[in-house]
Amino acid sequence: MGQTMAEKILAKAAGVKSAAPGDLLDVYPHVAMSHENAGLVSKVFKTIGVSRVWDPEKIIIIFDHRVPAESDKTAAGQKAVRDFVKAQNIKNFYDINVGICHQVLPENGHVRPGEVLVGTDSHTTTQGAFGNFATGIGATEMAAVWATGKLWMMVPESIKIVTHGKFRDGVYAKDLILYIIGMLRADGADYKSVEFYGEAISEMSVSSRMVLCNLSMEMGAKSALVPPDGKTLDFVMSATSIPFEVIKADPDASYLQTIDIDLSDLRPQLACAHSVDNVKKVSEVEGTPIHQAFLGSCTNGRLEDLEIGAKLLAGKRIHPDVRLLIIPASWKVYREAIKKGHIETFIDAGAVILNPGCGPCLGAHQGLLAPGERCISSTNRNFKGRMGSTESEVYLGSPATVIASAIAGKIVSPEGKV
């Protein structure tokens, strides 16, 4: 019997001929990524009794969650990581002026098809858009990887999602994945690998595929994968010269479940407070007043997302009762948005532009909500207190839904407006 993408990639990374769901393998990751939590990883690493990391070229550290530092505690933690990076001669360190880790990784050639990438961030699954088995792990696990270059991993069962037809106008990848999360619920793919197929997936940009894989972990997925194609190879080969192997599922691979989705009936979706799987059609909650709108994050802060927002805002102003925050996913995206005039469009419309980073999505120091306030956001989580007060609410939608609502001052569908 054939194998899924996850089974084949993990078997190769473990140096075995084949793997089946439930197998425990010693997997040798190709890339190990951490952000500011590298400080915690380094503390655990120092207790292991190993003086040097296993491979300073395969460890990637990116500051993105609290940039610039919002407190003396964060500043001290970042300094400690910088000192550790120098002491260990870690080759790939990105300080506060690069962007969000999940965007910086592929931009700088650290994500390649057929490989295994582990990261101390739950949304590491984003990199599955490149045919990479990418998954989040804990700080203790990462410390073990830094010390030994390997970790044990159980091979997951796989779910196959097949789309049929094309998106309607005003409907995007974000709407599709929110619909899937609403259907499967927050635990519907616990420790499963999800594979995406269909005409709409093939026609999607790499950026849109990243949206699907990024949010898949919100239904519990261990990994999420899109089979590599010409778009994947063009992107990866423009960023790195390191050789890689494209790995796809066998035609006779066995899946735990196959889900078919007809896109012709899919309408704009919204994850309502206070759970990502509390998904409704935007039309069901239209008219709900908002106080803040946020376009950005590792989910929807790429150039195509900013282009959608700028197109909707051209010649318009945001509602006087709404604060619109814009955060490009990386400084590379920021520069491109400036060149294309999108940033000027946002400023003219009354938006506030913040430096690339996690910002309000983290809820640490930028764009926090007061009690009773409501935000519509292109981010990936809306748990109670996620963006400030526990008495505030966060709704998750596509960039088009976010911007259309910012203009209206209330939640509205972008259909007919894009």
N, C-alpha and C positions, 0 to 999 in steps of 0.2 A: 504493500500500500504506500502511496505517496506521502509526502510530508508538507506541512504548512511552512510559511516563511519563518515563523518563530522557531519551529523545530529544526529547520535546516541551518539557520544562522547560529543558534546556540550550540548545535552539534559541532559546527565548524570551529567556533570559538573555544570549545572544550577539547578539540582534537579527537573527536570520536566520529564514527561513520554515520551514525543515525541517532535520533533521540525521539522519545515518545512522551506524551503528557504524563507528568508525575515523576519522571526521571530526575534524579539529583545529580547535577554536573558541576565539576570544577571549571568555571568559566573564566577565561582570561580576557578582560575588557581591553578594547583598543584605546579608549579615552575615558578618563575619570575627571568629572567636572564638579567644582564647588563654587559657591559665591561667598558672601561674607561668613557663612557658617563654616568656612574653612578654618576659622579660629577654633571652633569646637572640635573639628576633625583633627587639627594639629595637636590639641591638648590630649586627645585620646591616643593619637599616634605616638606621642612621647612616652606613654605608659607601656607601650608594647615591648620596648627593649631593642628596637631597631634604630640605628643612628641615621640612616639615609633612606629616602623614599626609593621605591623600586625602579622608577623610570621618570626622571624629571621632565622628559619631553612629552609624556602621555598625560600628565596632570595639567588641567586647565583651571585657573582660578579667575573669576570675574566679579568685580564689585558692581552690584546693581540694585540691591534692595533698599539701602539707605544712603543714597548719594545725592549731594554731599552729606557727610555725617550730620545727623540731627541732634546728637548729644555727645557729651564727653565720653560716655561709655562706648558708644559706637565708634568714635574716633580712636579710642584706645584699642578696641578690637581690630579695627582696620590696620592700625600701626603694627600690631602683633603679627597679623597675617603678612604684611609687607616684609617684616623682619624674617619671618619663616621662609618666605619665597626666596629671599636673598641667600639665606643660610643653606637652603636646599638646592639652590641654583635651578629653580623651577623655570622652565623656558617660556611658558605661555601664561603670563599674568597680565590681566587687563584691569586697569585702575578705574576711577570714577568717570572717565571721559570716553567710554566706548559704547555702553548700552546694556540692554537686558541680555542675560546669559543665553537664553534660548534663540535669540536673534544673532548674537555675536558668534556663537559656535559655527553655524553654517556659513556666515559671511566670511569667516577667516579660515575656512577649509578644514575644520575639525570634525565634520560630519560626513561620513562616506557610506554608500550602500554596502550591505552584507556584513557590517561590523556590529560590535556591541559597545554601547556608550552608557555609562552609569553616571548619575548625577545626584547630588544631595539637594534635590529640588523635585517636588512631586510632578511638575509639568515637564520634566525631562522627556516624557513621551512625545513631545513636539517633534523630535528629530526622526520619528518613524515616517514622516513625510518623505524622507529620502531613502526609504527602504533599509533603515538602520534600526536594530533592536535596541531601543533607548528606554531606560527605565530609571525611576527614582529609587534611591537607597538611603539608609540612615547614616548618621555621622560615624557610628561605631563600625558599620560595615565598610564605609569609605576609608576609615583609618586602616582597616585590615587590607584593603586594596592597595593603599599607599605603601604598606609594608611588604606585601607579598605579590602584588600584581594579579591576584585572582580572588574569586569568591564563589561560594557554592550557590547554585540557583536551581530552583525546580522548574522544569519545562512546563509552561502553561498550556491549557487547552485553548483552542482558537474559535473565535466567532467570525463568520464571514458576512459582511454587509454588502449587498448588491443594490445599486441604485438603477432605476429605469426612467428614461425620459430626461427632460431638461428642466432647469429652474425657470420659474416664472420671473418676470421683471420685478425687481425689488426683493428677491429672495436670494440668499447667499449661503455659503458654507456654514456660517455661524447658525443660521436657521436650521440647517439639516442636522448638525450635531446636537443642538438643543432639543430638537424633535426626538432624536434617538435616545438621548439621556432621559427625556420625559417618558419615553416608552419603556426603556429597560430599568429605569430608576437608578439611584445612586450606587446600589450594590449589584446591578445587573450584569456587570462584567468583572466582578471581583477576581483578581489574579488570573484574568484571561488575556489573551492577545487578540486584538481586533484587526481584521484586514478589510480594506475598502476597495470596492470594485464598481464598474459601471461606466457608461458613457460620460456622465456628469463629472465623475472623478477624473477621467482621462482628460477632459476639457479644462479642468481646474488648473489655475496657476499653482506653482509650488507654494506660494504664500497661503492660498486657500486650503491646500492640503495640510499645511501646518496648523491651521485652525482646527481641523477635524482631529488630528492627533493630539494636539494640546489639550483639548477638552475631554478626550476619551477617558482620561484618568478620573474625571468627575463621575464616571459610572463604574469606577473601580479597576479599570484596565491596567494590567501590568505593562503592556506595550500596545501600540497602535501602529499599523503599517500600511503604507501605500506602495504597491509594486513600482519599482523604478521604471521610468520611460525616458524618452528623449529630453523632456523638460528637466527631469532630475539630473541626467548626465550633463546637460549644458550648464546647469547651475553649479554642480559639484566640480566639474572640470575647469570652470572659470575661477574657482577659489583655491584649488589644490592640484598638485602634480603627483601626490602620493597615490600609488596604484591601489585598486580595490576590485572586488568581485561582486557583480550584480547577482543577487540571490532572489529567486521567486518561488512561489509555492508550486508544487507538482499539480498537474491537472486532476489527478485522482486523490488529492490530499483529503483527509478526513477532518470535518469540523464538528464541534459540539453543537453548533446551531448556525443556520443560514437565514438571514433576514433580508427580505426583498422590500424595497421602498419605492413607491411610485411618486416621482417628484412633481407630477402634473397637478397634484392636489395640495402640495406643500405651500403654506402661506407663512409670512414672517412670524417668528416665534419669540417668546420672552420668558426668561426664567424669573419668576416672581419671588419676592421675599418670603422666607429666608432660606431657600434651598435651591440648588442648581437643578434639581429634578422636579421642582414645582413649575412645570412648563405649561404655558397657555399660548394660544394665538394672540398676537398683538391686538387684534380686533376685540378680544374679550376684555381687555383692560384699557382700551382707548379712552382718553379723556382724563386719566389719572394725573394730577398735577405733579410737576417735578421742580426741584430747586437747583439741582446740579446735573451736568452731563459730562461724561468722561470718554474721550476717544483715545485709545492707546493700549498698552500692555503687551505681554508676550503673545497674547491671543490675537489681537487686532490692532497692532501699532505699526504695521508695515506700510510701504509706500502705496499699495493699492487701496488700503483702508483710508489713508489720508486723502487720496485722490477722490474717493467716493464722498468723503466729508466736504472737501473743498468744492466739488461740483454742486452739491446741494446748497452750500452756503454762498456761492458766488452771487454778489450783488444783494445779499440779504444780511439781516442782523439777527442775532439770537434774541430770544424773548427777554425783556428787561428783568424778569424775576428769576432768570436762570444763569448760573455760572457754568461756562463751558471750559473744560480743561483739555488740553491737547498734549500728549506725550509720545513723540516718535519712539519706536522700539530700539533704535540705535542712532548713533551720531551719523552713520553713513546714510540712514534713512532721512535723518534731519537735513543733511546737506542736499540730498536729492529733492526733498520737498521744498527747500528754499529755492533751488534752481528752477523748479517748475512753477513757482509762484504760489504754492499752496499755503505756506506760512503767512504770507502777506494777506491772503484771502481770509485766513482764520483771524488774524489780528483785526482786519477791517470789520469783521463780523462781530467783534467784541470778545473773542476767546482769549484765554490766558495760555501761553505756551510754556511748558516746563521742560527741564532737561531730561534726556532719555534715562529711564530707570523704571522701577516698579511703581513708584508714586502711590496714588490713592488705592490701588489694588492691594497693596501691603497694609495700608492703614496706619503707617508709622508717623508720617510728618508732613504729608502733602495732601491737600484736598479733603480733609476730614469733614464728616457731617455732624451737624448739631442734632440734638433731640428733636424728633418730629420732621426732620428733613428727609427728602427722597431723592435718590440719584438713579439715573439710567446710564449704564456703563457697558463698554465693549469688553470688559474683563471676563474672568473665568470663575469667580466665586462671589457669593452674595450672602454668606452666613451672617447671623446677627452680630453686630459690632465689627464686622470686617473692615468697614470704611469709616470708623469713628464711633459715634454713640450707639449703644445697644438699642436705643429708641429710634434709630433711623432705619431706612429701608433702602436696599439696593436691588435694582432690576437689571438683568443682563440681556443685551440684544446685539444685533449686528451694527456695524458703523452707520449704515443708512438709517436704521431705526433710532439710534442715538442722536444723530444730527437733525433728523426730521423733528424729533421730539424737542430738541433744544430750541429750534426755531418756533415751534408751536407753544412751548411752555407747558406742555403736557404730553403724555405718551400718545403717539400716533403711528400709524403704519406708514412706511416709506413707499408703498405701492402707488404708482402713478406720479411719484415725485422725483424719481431717479432719472 
